[in-house]
Amino acid sequence: MTTTLRLASPSDIELLFDIRTSVTQNHLSREQLHEMGITADALRDAMHKAPCAWIAEWQQEAAGFVMVDHDEGELFALFVRPQHEGKGIGQLLLHQAEAALFQRHEVIYLITDGDETIRANGFYRRLGWTVSGAVDARDVRFEKRRALS
């Protein structure tokens, strides 16, 4: 079983929304994403600015994606379709994001729901990320420092 990564392009925006809205934990609808400013136009603008999103394909099916903000050093999004969880796809996507962000930043971050029952929190901790503090009543900030060479 082979997983491949490819750079996402503006023609993949609907696919990214499809993957994002397929998740069961931390689910947001397309309308909720739009209310947060996460629109097709915003994604298109980000992609034109710099290569910032990658899609993981499992046996040629889009299984997940990751998106980064190079300027901020932020892992902006990482989502895997529920039927593809447990196949190492999330880890592959995370490594891609880290490699891209560590080219420009010594410390990178992500913001996610602080609820300890959210599986993503354990996933990030297992892969070397630490909580640096609360962002608000719900969300926390995870950080990771580039390894010394």
N, C-alpha and C positions, 0 to 999 in steps of 0.2 A: 504494500500500500504506500503510495507516494504522495507526499505533500509538496507543493511548489509554491513559491512566492512570486508575485509579479507586482510591478508598480501600477497603482490605480490611475485611471485617467478620467477626465470629465464624463466620458461616456459610461463610466461605472457608477455614477452618483446614485442612480435609482437602485442599483445593486447594494450599495452601502446602506441606504435607508432600509432596504428589505432585510439585510442581515441585522441591522441595529434594532429594528422593531420585532425581530423574531425571538429575541431572548426572553427568558422567563424572569430571571432576577434582574433588578434594575431596569425593568421594562419601561420604555417611554413610547408613546404613540407619535406618529408623524406630526400631529398637531402640537403636542407638548414640545417636541424638538423645535418646531418653528417658533413657538412662544419664547424659547430660549435663544433664538437667533441662529439656530442650526438649520439652515435652509439650503436648497440646491445652489442658489447663487453664492452663498457664503462658502460652501465646499468648493465650488468651481473657482472662486477667487483664490482660495488657499492653494489649490492645485496649480493654478497658473503662476503663483508666486514662487513655489519651490516644490520639488517632489516630496510629498508629505504623507501619502497613504499607500499601503500595500495590501493586497488581497492574497489570502492563502487559499489554495485550491487543493481539495482532496479528491483524487481520481477525476480531475478536471471539473469538479463542481466547486463553486465558490462557497467556502466553509466559514470564513471569518475575515476580519480586516483589522488593521491598526492605522491610526492617524496621529501625527505629531505636529506640534507647533515649534518650528525650529527657532524662531526669535525668542520665545519664552522658555524654551527648554522643557516643554510640557508634553507628556504622553496624553494626548487629548481623548483618544478613544481606542478601546480594544474589545472586540466582541466576536464571539464564536457561536455559530448556530447550535442550538441545543443538541441536535442529533450528531454533532461532530465533537462534542465535549469529550475529554479523556483520551484524545488521540495525539496530544503534544502540539496541537495547532496553536493554542494560546501562547505556549512557551516560545515557539518559533517566531510568532508575531512580536512578542515582547522583546526578544533578542534583536530583531530587525529595528524596532523603535529605539532601543537603547543604543545600538551602534550608530544610528543616524544622529541621535541627540548628543551623544558623547563626543562627536566630532567637533561640536561647538560649545559644549558646556561641561563643567566639572561636576556639577550637581544638577540632576534632572528631577522632575516631579510629576505627580498626577494627583487628581482630586477625585475621590469616590465616596460613596455612601459609607458612613462609619459604623453601620450596623454590623456587629460581629458575626451575624448569621449569613452575611453575604459571602459566598465562596471566593469571590475575587480578592477579598482581604487576605485570606490565607494563602492564596496563589502568589500575590505580590510579596508577602513576607517570606515564603519559601524561596523566592528567587532574589532575596537580598534587599528588598525595599523595607524601609522603616517609617512608621508614622511620626511625622514631625509636629503635628498639632491639629487642633480642630480649625476648620474653616468657618463653620457656622454651627447651628444647633444640630445639623444632620450630617454634614460632610467632613471628611478628614483629608489631610494632605500627606501623601507618602513621598519620600525622597530616596534617591539612590545616588551615591557618590561614585565617580569613575574610579576603577581599580588602579592602584599605582602600578606602573610598569617596571 
